[in-house]
Amino acid sequence: MGEIISVNKKKYYNYIAEKTKIYKLINMTRFSSSVAELRSSEIRDLMSLATAPDMISFAGGMPGNELFPLNKIDEILNSLSDKEKQVALQYGPTTGLPTLLESLADWLEKKGLPVKSNKLIITTGSLQAINILAKAFLDPGDSVLVETPSFIGALSAFRSYQANLITVPLNGDGMDINLLKQRLKAASSKPKFLYYSPNFHNPAGIIYSEKVKKQMIEVLKNQEIPVIEDDVYSDLYFYEKDVPKMQLIKTMDPEGIDVCYTGSFSKILGPGLRLGWMLVPESIYQKCELIKQSIDACSPSISQVVADKFIREGHIDNYIAEVREEYKKRGFAMIETLEDCMPDSVTFEKPRGGFYTWLQLPEGCDATAVLKKCIEKGVVVVTGKTFDPDGIKNDHIRVSFCNTDVETIKRGVPVIADAIKELI
Ligand SMILES: Cc1ncc(COP(=O)(O)O)c(C=O)c1O
C-alpha cells in the first residue's frame, strides 16, 4: 500500500503543476459565462489519483465488464447484411432509426408506457435526453426543482444552462412533499421543471412509494411545471414483488402535467453504445428534435442497429433477467458485508435493486476525509457532496456494487469500515 501512496503523491504534484498551467491559459481566454465558472472539483482531482491497478473501485456507476453479452453482440455483428452494414455506417434520422424506434416502442409499451399518445426520440445516452430537455426549458437564472441528493450528470447539465437549483430533500420513500410545497411557495419565480429519479435512485438507492408519487402529481397538476422522470435502473430490481409499486408517473399518465420520461440502454446492455431515449408529449417533441439536430444530428447508427437486433431477436429480457440475478448477488454481498463490519453509527437503507448503497457516516465524520483514507488503503468510493446540488453536505458516501464481484466486495468493504473507524 505504501507504494500506492508515494506513486500517488508524485502524480498529485505533477497533476497540480499541469492544472496551474491550464488555469493560467484559461484566464487569458474569453469563455462564455456558462462555462467560465466550471472547475474540476477537488473530488475529481482526488479520484484521478485512484488509478493504481490494484485499487478496488466502488466509485463507478457502470455495469460489470464481465457481464456484457459479448457472444450475442458478436452474433449480431456477424449476421448483418451488406445493406444493414451500410445503414450502420451512415447518418440516420435525428429522432432515431425507424427500426429501433419501432422495436423500442413495442418494448416500452409492454412495460405500460403510453407510447402511442407520446413521441419517442433516440438520444446519445439518456444524459443527452436530460440535456436536450434542459436546453428546451431553461434560460439563465431560471429555477429547477431537484432532489438532494441528485444524479450529478443532471445537475451539471442544469448548471451548464445557468439554472438556479431549488433542492428538495429525499426521505426513504421519495422527496419530502411538505418541503416540495414549501419550496414552490417560496420560489421567487415558477420553476421551469422538476427533475427526479423514481427507482433505485443514484446515489440514494431508494424507490419512491406510490403515495409520494401521487402526492407529487397532486402538487404539480395544472401548474405548468413539467416533470423529467429519469428512469435508468427500474429493470434491475431484486424483488419481483416491488415491481407494481415501481410504477412510473409517465405510466400513470396524469392529466395536467407534461411528463418527459428518459431511459437508457446503458445499465441494461452497455453504456458504450451511448444510446438512450426520451418519451415526451407531442408539444415538446418538435423542439427537442431541433435541439438534437444542432447537437449531433443523430445518435450512432451502428449502436442503433445492434440495439434494435438485440430487442427484435428477443435477447433483451433474458439478458436483463441474467444480470439482475448477478447484481442481486452483489447487492446482497454488499449488505451482508456492511452489516458485518461497519460500526453501528454508519447507517443505510438496504438497496432493493440498482447499483448503489448510500451510507450515512457517523456524526462529525467528513466524507472527503473518508475518501482520502480509503484511497491510501487502496479503495475508492464517492463523497456525498458530489451529489449535493449545493455542493456542501458531505455526511454520506456512495458505495457501488455494480462493477465489483462478490469476492472483491467482501475484501473491499472492510477496508472502508477500517477507514471510517480510524476517523471516529
Ligand atoms: C440516474 C441516472 N440517469 C442518467 C444516467 C445517464 O446514463 P446514460 O447517459 O449513459 O444513459 C445515469 C448514469 O449513471 C444515471 O445514474
The ligand as an SDF file (V2000), in Angstrom:
LIG
                    3D

 16 16  0  0  0  0  0  0  0  0999 V2000
  -29.7980    8.4190  -12.6710 C   0  0  0  0  0  0  0  0  0  0  0  0
  -29.0400    8.4190  -13.9550 C   0  0  0  0  0  0  0  0  0  0  0  0
  -29.5950    8.9990  -15.0240 N   0  0  0  0  0  0  0  0  0  0  0  0
  -28.9680    9.0470  -16.2010 C   0  0  0  0  0  0  0  0  0  0  0  0
  -27.7140    8.4790  -16.3610 C   0  0  0  0  0  0  0  0  0  0  0  0
  -27.0530    8.6430  -17.6880 C   0  0  0  0  0  0  0  0  0  0  0  0
  -26.7970    7.4680  -18.3350 O   0  0  0  0  0  0  0  0  0  0  0  0
  -26.5220    7.3910  -19.8980 P   0  0  0  0  0  0  0  0  0  0  0  0
  -26.2630    8.7630  -20.4280 O   0  0  0  0  0  0  0  0  0  0  0  0
  -25.3450    6.5040  -20.0250 O   0  0  0  0  0  0  0  0  0  0  0  0
  -27.7700    6.8180  -20.4860 O   0  0  0  0  0  0  0  0  0  0  0  0
  -27.0960    7.8580  -15.2670 C   0  0  0  0  0  0  0  0  0  0  0  0
  -25.7460    7.3010  -15.3880 C   0  0  0  0  0  0  0  0  0  0  0  0
  -25.0770    6.9790  -14.4460 O   0  0  0  0  0  0  0  0  0  0  0  0
  -27.7850    7.8270  -14.0300 C   0  0  0  0  0  0  0  0  0  0  0  0
  -27.2600    7.2510  -12.9520 O   0  0  0  0  0  0  0  0  0  0  0  0
  1  2  1  0
  2  3  1  0
  2 15  2  0
  3  4  2  0
  4  5  1  0
  5  6  1  0
  5 12  2  0
  6  7  1  0
  7  8  1  0
  8  9  2  0
  8 10  1  0
  8 11  1  0
 12 13  1  0
 12 15  1  0
 13 14  2  0
 15 16  1  0
M  END
$$$$
